[in-house]
C-alpha cells in the first residue's frame, strides 16, 4: 500500500529529497506521492516535519 500526503503538508519538499525512486513531486498546494512509483519504503515519513505522510 503506497504512502500518501495529507493536508498537514506545508510544501517544504523534505520528503521529495528522501524518496529513493522519485515518487514525490510538488502538486497543487502540497506535495503528492505517485502510488504507482512508491515502493513503500517509508523513507519519506521520517523526513516530514509535520507528520503529514501516512500509509494509505
C-alpha positions as CSV (number, residue, x, y, z in Angstrom):
1,X,0.0,0.0,0.0
2,X,1.5,3.3,-1.1
3,X,2.0,6.2,1.3
4,X,0.0,9.4,0.9
5,X,0.4,13.0,1.9
6,X,-2.3,14.6,4.0
7,X,-3.5,18.2,4.2
8,X,-0.9,18.8,7.0
9,X,1.7,19.2,4.3
10,X,3.4,22.6,4.3
11,X,5.1,22.0,0.9
12,X,8.7,22.1,2.4
13,X,9.9,19.4,0.0
14,X,11.9,17.5,2.6
15,X,10.1,14.3,1.7
16,X,10.9,14.5,-2.0
17,X,14.6,14.6,-1.3
18,X,14.4,11.4,0.7
19,X,12.4,9.3,-1.8
20,X,14.8,6.8,-3.5
21,X,12.6,6.3,-6.5
22,X,11.5,9.9,-7.1
23,X,7.8,9.2,-6.4
24,X,7.2,12.5,-4.7
25,X,6.6,15.7,-6.6
26,X,5.2,19.2,-6.0
27,X,1.5,19.2,-6.6
28,X,-1.1,21.9,-6.5
29,X,-0.7,23.4,-3.0
30,X,1.1,20.4,-1.5
31,X,3.4,17.6,-2.4
32,X,1.9,14.3,-3.8
33,X,3.1,10.7,-4.0
34,X,2.7,8.7,-7.2
35,X,1.2,5.5,-5.9
36,X,2.4,3.5,-8.9
37,X,6.0,4.5,-8.3
38,X,6.0,4.3,-4.5
39,X,7.9,1.3,-3.2
40,X,6.5,1.5,0.4
41,X,9.9,2.0,2.0
42,X,8.8,4.8,4.4
43,X,11.9,6.9,3.9
44,X,9.7,10.0,3.4
45,X,7.9,9.7,6.7
46,X,10.9,10.4,8.8
47,X,11.8,13.5,6.8
48,X,8.4,15.2,7.2
49,X,8.4,17.8,9.9
50,X,4.6,17.8,10.2
51,X,4.0,14.1,10.1
52,X,1.8,14.6,7.0
53,X,2.8,11.3,5.4
54,X,0.7,8.3,6.2
55,X,0.3,4.8,4.9
56,X,-2.7,4.8,2.7
